[in-house]
């Protein structure tokens, strides 16, 4: 009988997965019921996708797979998870308000894993519940990599504490099989150094550069730096750390070539195709740019779009919903393309964020949704994100926030 390899020689990153089933499932149901069904009934599929497949040094070996669910509501899904190699922990409601014991059970098990003999190198927490912020903080303090899988709005502090986040739209794409590439995440093998090879990093950077070049070459005019940055990060999320070794977005985009130029002034910064445009930069300065916009985009993850861009997103979304797109990914793509054609280029990542926000706020994303209804739900979501970030506004700032986030479609009442 072949002796097992010593722990130090076993390939792959030693990882642990902790799934807050109730939180993820309800979040996905609000975003995409079909994806929620696949999450609940085929966990093996998406876990293998996140493990990157294969058995190489860059793959993940999930030594611990725990799923925490309320058996009173979700017991029918238990067989799917046990068959996928998960340990299922029953977390029934212990209070009159219906709150389950998931939080305490998950935290206790995670802390045991942190101090256990397996020396887990990367912890995955599948939950958008910001109550786990302190847990993720403990992982980082112990020099372990952390990844949050979100299915809904994520508090800013929780997001920033994690090393990487699998966004709702990326997770839905994995579940629906519409993602050509699994979202790349920074990984570690005991230290904080990334495990990605130079060739892989260069390939991802090239993909991001191609995406930005395609954006500006198709745009009818200069696009904001925020839109270009969203496009780059959608293609390669790892650029968020240090922009491929260039430190800042401006330095990174300055070297992608083929006529793409960037200027940080006037605010918020602009990217354009120099082979087609020679813009008078002073003319691009926004008039009356509200201070509230700067505050919100700096503190939360709300896309840095203008009022006109938000309005176009809602108008395009209303129009494209009437065409009954086959899935959420196709909807986001068609809305993005429509915005570009309308002269208000917006990244697909930003569109996905808005759609997710509408659903998180309880808004309807259907063929009967109007632009005004979509704007109202999105604005409600932005207000909630600001509340979670402990931002406080006076009446004038609240009105400015409503005008901006609502794309001018909500009036002043």
Buried (B, 14 or more C-beta within 10 A) or exposed (E): EEEEEEEEEEEBBBBBBBBBBBBBBBBBBBBBEEBBBBBBBBBBBBBBBBBBEEEEEBBBBBBBBBBBBBBEBBEEBBEBBEEBEBEBBBBEBEEEEEEBBBBEBBBEBBEEBBEEEEBBBBBBBBBBBBBBBEBBBBBBEEEBBBBBBBBBBBBBBBBEBBBBBBBBBBBBBBBBBBBEEBBBBBBBBEEEEBBBEEEBBEBBBEBBBBBBBEBBBEBEBBBBBBBBBBBBBBBBBBBBEEBBEBEEBBBBBBEBEEBBBBBEEBEBBBBBBEEEBEBEEEEBEBEEBBEBBEBBBEBBBBBBBBBBBBBBBBBBBBEBBEEEBEBBBEBBBBBBBBBBEBEBBBBBBBBBBBBBBBBBBEBBBEEEBBBBBBBBBBBBBBBBBBEBBEBEBEEEBBBBBBBBBBBBBBEEE
